[in-house]
């Protein structure tokens, strides 16, 4: 299943608009500190750090998820889950879009392997895309909170 949506960052509810750099730092924080963003995460480790890439291990209950996060500085992050151990190799990309100066949006794009019993127009798929939207909206809200309180580093 391919699913994407866009979230406006500096809408009318934001007391202080984020700069592109603050937004980037907030999105990067999701990669560096998934414990601040992912509910149900028991533990995580950064296994390797390269110039524009992280290798991570996330512990969620009895499951261990390994993924790679690739950065295009100040533009995009891509999360690729390694296939195996019950995981199908799904991916998420978050891309900053700025059609006008200080008019910031983030495009979230998912590529997810659904089980054979689940179709893209099923209630289960709808529930999944709804959950993705809520998590992504929370990501933007947390990035805004961290930027406003100075806790992005």
C-alpha positions as CSV (number, residue, x, y, z in Angstrom):
1,X,0.0,0.0,0.0
2,X,1.2,3.5,-0.9
3,X,-0.1,6.2,1.4
4,X,0.9,9.9,1.7
5,X,-0.4,13.0,3.2
6,X,0.8,16.6,3.9
7,X,0.8,18.4,7.2
8,X,1.0,22.2,7.4
9,X,3.6,23.2,10.0
10,X,3.0,26.9,10.5
11,X,-0.7,27.1,10.6
12,X,-2.8,29.6,12.4
13,X,-2.7,27.6,15.7
14,X,1.1,28.0,16.0
15,X,2.1,30.8,18.4
16,X,5.6,31.2,16.8
17,X,6.2,29.9,13.3
18,X,9.0,27.4,13.0
19,X,12.0,28.1,10.8
20,X,13.0,25.5,8.3
21,X,16.1,24.8,10.5
22,X,13.9,24.3,13.6
23,X,11.6,22.0,11.7
24,X,14.6,20.0,10.3
25,X,16.0,19.7,13.8
26,X,12.6,18.4,15.1
27,X,12.4,15.8,12.3
28,X,15.9,14.8,12.9
29,X,15.1,14.4,16.6
30,X,12.6,11.7,15.7
31,X,15.4,9.7,14.1
32,X,17.9,10.3,17.0
33,X,15.4,10.0,19.9
34,X,12.5,7.8,18.8
35,X,11.6,7.3,22.4
36,X,10.2,10.9,22.4
37,X,7.9,10.1,19.4
38,X,7.0,6.4,19.3
39,X,4.4,5.1,21.7
40,X,5.1,1.6,23.0
41,X,8.8,1.8,22.3
42,X,10.6,0.0,25.2
43,X,14.2,0.7,24.1
44,X,16.3,1.7,21.2
45,X,19.9,1.8,20.2
46,X,21.8,3.6,17.5
47,X,23.9,0.8,16.0
48,X,25.9,2.8,13.5
49,X,26.2,6.5,12.6
50,X,27.4,7.7,9.2
51,X,27.5,11.2,7.7
52,X,23.9,11.1,6.4
53,X,22.6,7.8,7.8
54,X,21.7,6.0,11.0
55,X,21.3,2.3,11.6
56,X,18.9,1.7,14.6
57,X,17.4,-1.1,16.6
58,X,14.0,-0.5,18.2
59,X,12.6,-2.8,20.9
60,X,8.8,-2.9,20.9
61,X,7.5,-5.6,23.3
62,X,9.1,-8.9,22.2
63,X,9.8,-7.5,18.7
64,X,13.1,-6.0,17.6
65,X,12.9,-3.8,14.5
66,X,16.0,-2.8,12.7
67,X,15.9,0.1,10.4
68,X,18.1,2.6,8.4
69,X,17.4,6.3,8.5
70,X,18.8,8.3,5.5
71,X,19.1,12.1,5.6
72,X,19.1,14.7,2.9
73,X,20.0,17.6,5.2
74,X,17.3,20.2,5.7
75,X,15.1,18.5,3.2
76,X,14.1,14.9,3.9
77,X,14.5,11.8,6.1
78,X,13.8,8.2,4.9
79,X,13.1,5.3,7.3
80,X,13.6,1.9,5.8
81,X,12.7,-1.2,8.0
82,X,14.8,-4.2,7.3
83,X,12.8,-7.1,6.0
84,X,13.0,-10.3,8.1
85,X,11.9,-11.6,11.5
86,X,8.3,-10.9,10.7
87,X,8.8,-7.5,9.1
88,X,8.2,-6.8,5.5
89,X,10.6,-4.0,4.7
90,X,8.2,-1.0,4.9
91,X,9.4,2.6,4.5
92,X,8.5,6.1,5.4
93,X,9.8,9.3,4.0
94,X,9.3,12.8,5.5
95,X,10.0,15.7,3.1
96,X,10.0,19.4,3.9
97,X,8.2,21.5,1.3
98,X,8.3,25.3,1.3
99,X,6.3,26.7,-1.6
100,X,6.7,30.2,-0.2
101,X,9.3,31.5,2.3
102,X,8.3,30.4,5.8
103,X,5.3,28.5,4.4
104,X,6.3,25.0,5.6
105,X,4.7,21.6,5.1
106,X,5.9,18.1,5.6
107,X,4.9,15.4,3.1
108,X,4.8,11.9,4.8
109,X,4.9,9.0,2.3
110,X,4.5,5.4,3.3
111,X,5.1,2.2,1.5
112,X,3.7,-0.7,3.5
113,X,3.2,-4.3,2.7
114,X,-0.3,-5.3,3.8
115,X,-1.1,-8.9,4.7
116,X,-2.8,-11.0,2.1
117,X,-6.1,-10.8,4.0
118,X,-6.1,-7.0,4.0
119,X,-7.0,-4.9,1.0
120,X,-6.1,-1.2,0.5
121,X,-9.8,-0.2,0.9
122,X,-10.5,-2.3,4.0
123,X,-11.4,-1.0,7.4
124,X,-8.0,-2.3,8.6
125,X,-6.2,-0.2,6.0
126,X,-8.3,2.8,6.9
127,X,-7.4,2.3,10.6
128,X,-3.7,2.1,9.7
129,X,-3.7,5.3,7.6
130,X,-5.6,7.1,10.4
131,X,-3.0,6.0,12.9
132,X,-0.2,7.1,10.6
133,X,-1.8,10.6,10.3
134,X,-2.1,10.9,14.1
135,X,1.5,9.9,14.7
136,X,2.7,12.3,12.0
137,X,0.6,15.2,13.4
138,X,2.1,14.4,16.8
139,X,5.6,14.5,15.3
140,X,4.9,18.1,14.0
141,X,3.4,19.1,17.3
142,X,6.4,17.7,19.2
143,X,8.9,19.4,16.9
144,X,7.0,22.7,17.5
145,X,7.1,22.2,21.3
146,X,10.8,21.4,21.2
147,X,11.6,24.4,19.1
148,X,9.6,26.7,21.3
149,X,11.2,25.4,24.5
150,X,14.7,25.3,23.1
151,X,15.1,21.5,23.6
152,X,16.0,20.5,20.0
153,X,19.6,19.7,20.6
